[in-house]
């Protein structure tokens, strides 16, 4: 039985219906369940969000199943309509997902808007598991609480601290500093990491920014307010950062790495 209204966007719900039915056609009884995680699961999904999904499978897809999934995800982003190009997610092997012992194993993954799948650890991270278990929206299958054991707070905190050590180089390695979206992304990721270190939980982008305004050093509030206010501008590769804002973002990330 599919969840007919997993989000407040009717067109996205239709896309998710086709995603799940297509995955079931490819996997058959190997499909355990399908879920939303990420921004939509955290109650913050909107037109500027990726639609992050996780399909749980009973075993690693065999060659026939993998080929069918690749055909499905090659087709989906080329269909007419906004949301077809905003899916991102993985096919998580149930035994890997159960406990943190399975962290870092590769799952079949499709990047945001891509029509090519790859084997990747992208979704097999502590924060993905935490969101799925604590806030995941079921599209089909059992409640995710029964599929994922609780993620220890220290596992989340350690992962956030480790990410902060290389955050600036990692983000600006694939996201050009001349693009305004990249400036905002760097500040958001630093804010989310600080939130996780301090609370042992995971917050949406907006909630992490607001939390950092209240609980962080007040000198960073103008930067955080700028990032929050500019979020609706979305990704425009031609839009440069506000003057001085990229430098401020780098300094904020360094500050967070020091205090986390």
Secondary structure as a PSIPRED ss2 file (coil, helix, strand):
# PSIPRED VFORMAT (PSIPRED V4.0)

   1 X C   1.000  0.000  0.000
   2 X C   1.000  0.000  0.000
   3 X C   1.000  0.000  0.000
   4 X C   1.000  0.000  0.000
   5 X C   1.000  0.000  0.000
   6 X C   1.000  0.000  0.000
   7 X C   1.000  0.000  0.000
   8 X C   1.000  0.000  0.000
   9 X C   1.000  0.000  0.000
  10 X H   0.000  1.000  0.000
  11 X H   0.000  1.000  0.000
  12 X H   0.000  1.000  0.000
  13 X H   0.000  1.000  0.000
  14 X H   0.000  1.000  0.000
  15 X H   0.000  1.000  0.000
  16 X H   0.000  1.000  0.000
  17 X H   0.000  1.000  0.000
  18 X H   0.000  1.000  0.000
  19 X H   0.000  1.000  0.000
  20 X H   0.000  1.000  0.000
  21 X H   0.000  1.000  0.000
  22 X H   0.000  1.000  0.000
  23 X H   0.000  1.000  0.000
  24 X H   0.000  1.000  0.000
  25 X H   0.000  1.000  0.000
  26 X H   0.000  1.000  0.000
  27 X H   0.000  1.000  0.000
  28 X H   0.000  1.000  0.000
  29 X H   0.000  1.000  0.000
  30 X H   0.000  1.000  0.000
  31 X E   0.000  0.000  1.000
  32 X E   0.000  0.000  1.000
  33 X E   0.000  0.000  1.000
  34 X E   0.000  0.000  1.000
  35 X E   0.000  0.000  1.000
  36 X E   0.000  0.000  1.000
  37 X C   1.000  0.000  0.000
  38 X H   0.000  1.000  0.000
  39 X H   0.000  1.000  0.000
  40 X H   0.000  1.000  0.000
  41 X H   0.000  1.000  0.000
  42 X C   1.000  0.000  0.000
  43 X C   1.000  0.000  0.000
  44 X C   1.000  0.000  0.000
  45 X C   1.000  0.000  0.000
  46 X C   1.000  0.000  0.000
  47 X C   1.000  0.000  0.000
  48 X C   1.000  0.000  0.000
  49 X C   1.000  0.000  0.000
  50 X C   1.000  0.000  0.000
  51 X E   0.000  0.000  1.000
  52 X E   0.000  0.000  1.000
  53 X E   0.000  0.000  1.000
  54 X E   0.000  0.000  1.000
  55 X E   0.000  0.000  1.000
  56 X E   0.000  0.000  1.000
  57 X E   0.000  0.000  1.000
  58 X C   1.000  0.000  0.000
  59 X C   1.000  0.000  0.000
  60 X C   1.000  0.000  0.000
  61 X C   1.000  0.000  0.000
  62 X C   1.000  0.000  0.000
  63 X H   0.000  1.000  0.000
  64 X H   0.000  1.000  0.000
  65 X H   0.000  1.000  0.000
  66 X H   0.000  1.000  0.000
  67 X H   0.000  1.000  0.000
  68 X H   0.000  1.000  0.000
  69 X H   0.000  1.000  0.000
  70 X H   0.000  1.000  0.000
  71 X H   0.000  1.000  0.000
  72 X H   0.000  1.000  0.000
  73 X H   0.000  1.000  0.000
  74 X H   0.000  1.000  0.000
  75 X H   0.000  1.000  0.000
  76 X H   0.000  1.000  0.000
  77 X C   1.000  0.000  0.000
  78 X C   1.000  0.000  0.000
  79 X C   1.000  0.000  0.000
  80 X C   1.000  0.000  0.000
  81 X C   1.000  0.000  0.000
  82 X H   0.000  1.000  0.000
  83 X H   0.000  1.000  0.000
  84 X H   0.000  1.000  0.000
  85 X H   0.000  1.000  0.000
  86 X H   0.000  1.000  0.000
  87 X E   0.000  0.000  1.000
  88 X E   0.000  0.000  1.000
  89 X E   0.000  0.000  1.000
  90 X E   0.000  0.000  1.000
  91 X E   0.000  0.000  1.000
  92 X E   0.000  0.000  1.000
  93 X E   0.000  0.000  1.000
  94 X H   0.000  1.000  0.000
  95 X H   0.000  1.000  0.000
  96 X H   0.000  1.000  0.000
  97 X H   0.000  1.000  0.000
  98 X H   0.000  1.000  0.000
  99 X C   1.000  0.000  0.000
 100 X H   0.000  1.000  0.000
 101 X H   0.000  1.000  0.000
 102 X H   0.000  1.000  0.000
 103 X C   1.000  0.000  0.000
 104 X C   1.000  0.000  0.000
 105 X C   1.000  0.000  0.000
 106 X C   1.000  0.000  0.000
 107 X E   0.000  0.000  1.000
 108 X E   0.000  0.000  1.000
 109 X E   0.000  0.000  1.000
 110 X E   0.000  0.000  1.000
 111 X C   1.000  0.000  0.000
 112 X C   1.000  0.000  0.000
 113 X C   1.000  0.000  0.000
 114 X C   1.000  0.000  0.000
 115 X C   1.000  0.000  0.000
 116 X C   1.000  0.000  0.000
 117 X E   0.000  0.000  1.000
 118 X E   0.000  0.000  1.000
 119 X E   0.000  0.000  1.000
 120 X E   0.000  0.000  1.000
 121 X C   1.000  0.000  0.000
 122 X C   1.000  0.000  0.000
 123 X C   1.000  0.000  0.000
 124 X C   1.000  0.000  0.000
 125 X C   1.000  0.000  0.000
 126 X H   0.000  1.000  0.000
 127 X H   0.000  1.000  0.000
 128 X H   0.000  1.000  0.000
 129 X H   0.000  1.000  0.000
 130 X H   0.000  1.000  0.000
 131 X H   0.000  1.000  0.000
 132 X H   0.000  1.000  0.000
 133 X H   0.000  1.000  0.000
 134 X H   0.000  1.000  0.000
 135 X H   0.000  1.000  0.000
 136 X C   1.000  0.000  0.000
 137 X E   0.000  0.000  1.000
 138 X E   0.000  0.000  1.000
 139 X E   0.000  0.000  1.000
 140 X E   0.000  0.000  1.000
 141 X E   0.000  0.000  1.000
 142 X C   1.000  0.000  0.000
 143 X C   1.000  0.000  0.000
 144 X H   0.000  1.000  0.000
 145 X H   0.000  1.000  0.000
 146 X H   0.000  1.000  0.000
 147 X C   1.000  0.000  0.000
 148 X C   1.000  0.000  0.000
 149 X C   1.000  0.000  0.000
 150 X C   1.000  0.000  0.000
 151 X C   1.000  0.000  0.000
 152 X C   1.000  0.000  0.000
 153 X H   0.000  1.000  0.000
 154 X H   0.000  1.000  0.000
 155 X H   0.000  1.000  0.000
 156 X H   0.000  1.000  0.000
 157 X H   0.000  1.000  0.000
 158 X H   0.000  1.000  0.000
 159 X H   0.000  1.000  0.000
 160 X H   0.000  1.000  0.000
 161 X H   0.000  1.000  0.000
 162 X H   0.000  1.000  0.000
 163 X H   0.000  1.000  0.000
 164 X H   0.000  1.000  0.000
 165 X H   0.000  1.000  0.000
 166 X C   1.000  0.000  0.000
 167 X H   0.000  1.000  0.000
 168 X H   0.000  1.000  0.000
 169 X H   0.000  1.000  0.000
 170 X H   0.000  1.000  0.000
 171 X H   0.000  1.000  0.000
 172 X H   0.000  1.000  0.000
 173 X H   0.000  1.000  0.000
 174 X H   0.000  1.000  0.000
 175 X C   1.000  0.000  0.000
 176 X C   1.000  0.000  0.000
 177 X C   1.000  0.000  0.000
 178 X C   1.000  0.000  0.000
 179 X C   1.000  0.000  0.000
 180 X H   0.000  1.000  0.000
 181 X H   0.000  1.000  0.000
 182 X H   0.000  1.000  0.000
 183 X H   0.000  1.000  0.000
 184 X H   0.000  1.000  0.000
 185 X H   0.000  1.000  0.000
 186 X H   0.000  1.000  0.000
 187 X H   0.000  1.000  0.000
 188 X H   0.000  1.000  0.000
 189 X H   0.000  1.000  0.000
 190 X H   0.000  1.000  0.000
 191 X H   0.000  1.000  0.000
 192 X H   0.000  1.000  0.000
 193 X H   0.000  1.000  0.000
 194 X H   0.000  1.000  0.000
 195 X H   0.000  1.000  0.000
 196 X H   0.000  1.000  0.000
 197 X H   0.000  1.000  0.000
 198 X H   0.000  1.000  0.000
 199 X H   0.000  1.000  0.000
 200 X C   1.000  0.000  0.000
 201 X C   1.000  0.000  0.000
 202 X C   1.000  0.000  0.000
 203 X C   1.000  0.000  0.000
 204 X C   1.000  0.000  0.000
 205 X H   0.000  1.000  0.000
 206 X H   0.000  1.000  0.000
 207 X H   0.000  1.000  0.000
 208 X H   0.000  1.000  0.000
 209 X H   0.000  1.000  0.000
 210 X H   0.000  1.000  0.000
 211 X H   0.000  1.000  0.000
 212 X H   0.000  1.000  0.000
 213 X H   0.000  1.000  0.000
 214 X H   0.000  1.000  0.000
 215 X H   0.000  1.000  0.000
 216 X C   1.000  0.000  0.000
 217 X C   1.000  0.000  0.000
 218 X H   0.000  1.000  0.000
 219 X H   0.000  1.000  0.000
 220 X H   0.000  1.000  0.000
 221 X H   0.000  1.000  0.000
 222 X H   0.000  1.000  0.000
 223 X H   0.000  1.000  0.000
 224 X H   0.000  1.000  0.000
 225 X H   0.000  1.000  0.000
 226 X H   0.000  1.000  0.000
 227 X H   0.000  1.000  0.000
 228 X H   0.000  1.000  0.000
 229 X H   0.000  1.000  0.000
 230 X H   0.000  1.000  0.000
 231 X H   0.000  1.000  0.000
 232 X H   0.000  1.000  0.000
 233 X H   0.000  1.000  0.000
 234 X C   1.000  0.000  0.000
 235 X C   1.000  0.000  0.000
 236 X C   1.000  0.000  0.000
 237 X C   1.000  0.000  0.000
 238 X C   1.000  0.000  0.000
 239 X C   1.000  0.000  0.000
 240 X C   1.000  0.000  0.000
 241 X C   1.000  0.000  0.000
 242 X C   1.000  0.000  0.000
 243 X C   1.000  0.000  0.000
 244 X C   1.000  0.000  0.000
 245 X H   0.000  1.000  0.000
 246 X H   0.000  1.000  0.000
 247 X H   0.000  1.000  0.000
 248 X H   0.000  1.000  0.000
 249 X H   0.000  1.000  0.000
 250 X H   0.000  1.000  0.000
 251 X H   0.000  1.000  0.000
 252 X H   0.000  1.000  0.000
 253 X H   0.000  1.000  0.000
 254 X H   0.000  1.000  0.000
 255 X H   0.000  1.000  0.000
 256 X H   0.000  1.000  0.000
 257 X H   0.000  1.000  0.000
 258 X H   0.000  1.000  0.000
 259 X H   0.000  1.000  0.000
 260 X C   1.000  0.000  0.000
